[in-house]
Amino acid sequence: MTLKIERFRARVRLSGELRSEHLDQVKAELQKCGASVVLDLEEVNLADVEGVRFLNGCEAKGISVVHCSPYIREWMSRERRQRETSGDKRKKGQIPSKDEHVGHE
């Protein structure tokens, strides 16, 4: 299924499936809206992990994500918690960051 994107002033409304291959188009529409943009997900029925991470990034930048289905909202929360937990472990040196190389001698 595809993703339908509608823009009206400072609101971008999505319908369908939010997948990684659609994110560039969504970003372009959001940029056209300027400040105080709202991302309306009322008609989104499915998202992949990159879509969920994108939504978290939108909220982190101050973009309002509204009418989000409960399962996507819960997934967003779990992704944030997981990122925070792995970030804390990285700071303490418990796990290497993606830039660090772990070698076996």
C-alpha positions in Angstrom: 0.0 0.0 0.0 1.1 3.5 -0.6 1.1 6.6 1.6 -1.1 9.6 0.7 0.3 13.0 1.8 -2.0 16.1 2.0 -0.8 19.5 3.1 -3.0 22.3 4.2 -1.2 25.4 5.6 0.8 24.1 8.6 -0.8 20.6 8.7 0.5 17.5 6.9 -2.0 14.7 7.0 -0.9 11.1 6.2 -3.1 8.2 5.1 -2.0 4.6 4.6 1.3 3.0 5.5 4.3 5.1 6.8 7.4 3.3 5.5 11.0 4.3 5.1 10.7 4.8 1.4 8.1 7.6 2.0 10.1 9.6 4.6 11.9 11.9 2.1 8.5 13.0 0.7 7.1 13.6 4.2 10.1 15.6 5.2 9.8 17.8 2.0 6.1 18.5 2.9 6.9 19.3 6.5 9.7 21.8 5.3 7.1 23.6 3.2 5.0 24.2 6.3 7.6 26.2 8.2 7.3 26.7 11.9 4.6 25.2 14.2 3.8 22.3 11.8 1.4 19.5 12.8 1.7 16.0 11.5 -1.7 14.3 11.5 -1.6 10.5 11.5 -5.4 9.8 11.9 -5.4 7.7 8.7 -2.1 5.9 9.2 -2.8 2.2 9.8 0.8 0.8 9.6 4.4 2.0 10.1 7.8 0.4 9.9 10.6 0.9 12.5 12.2 3.7 10.4 8.8 5.5 10.3 8.4 5.2 14.0 11.9 6.6 14.6 11.1 9.4 12.1 8.0 10.3 14.2 10.2 10.4 17.4 12.6 12.7 15.5 9.7 15.0 14.5 8.6 15.3 18.1 12.1 16.0 19.2 12.2 18.9 16.7 9.0 20.3 18.1 6.6 19.0 15.4 3.3 18.0 16.9 2.3 14.4 16.0 -1.5 14.1 16.4 -4.2 11.5 16.0 -1.6 8.7 16.3 -3.0 5.2 16.8 -2.3 3.7 20.2 -0.1 0.9 18.9 2.2 3.4 17.0 2.3 5.7 20.0 3.3 2.8 22.3 6.0 1.8 19.7 7.3 5.3 19.7 7.6 5.2 23.5 9.4 1.9 23.5 11.9 3.2 20.8 12.6 6.3 22.9 13.2 4.2 26.0 15.4 1.8 24.2 17.4 4.7 22.7 17.8 6.3 26.1 18.9 3.0 27.7 21.4 2.2 25.1 22.6 5.9 25.2 23.2 5.6 29.0 25.2 2.4 28.6 27.3 3.9 25.8 28.1 6.9 28.1 29.2 4.5 30.8 31.3 2.5 28.4 29.2 -0.7 28.7 28.5 -1.0 24.9 30.5 0.4 22.0 28.9 3.2 19.9 28.4 2.5 16.2 31.6 4.4 15.5 33.8 2.3 17.9 35.3 -0.8 16.5 35.4 -4.0 18.6 38.3 -6.1 17.6 39.2 -9.7 18.5 42.9 -10.4 19.1 
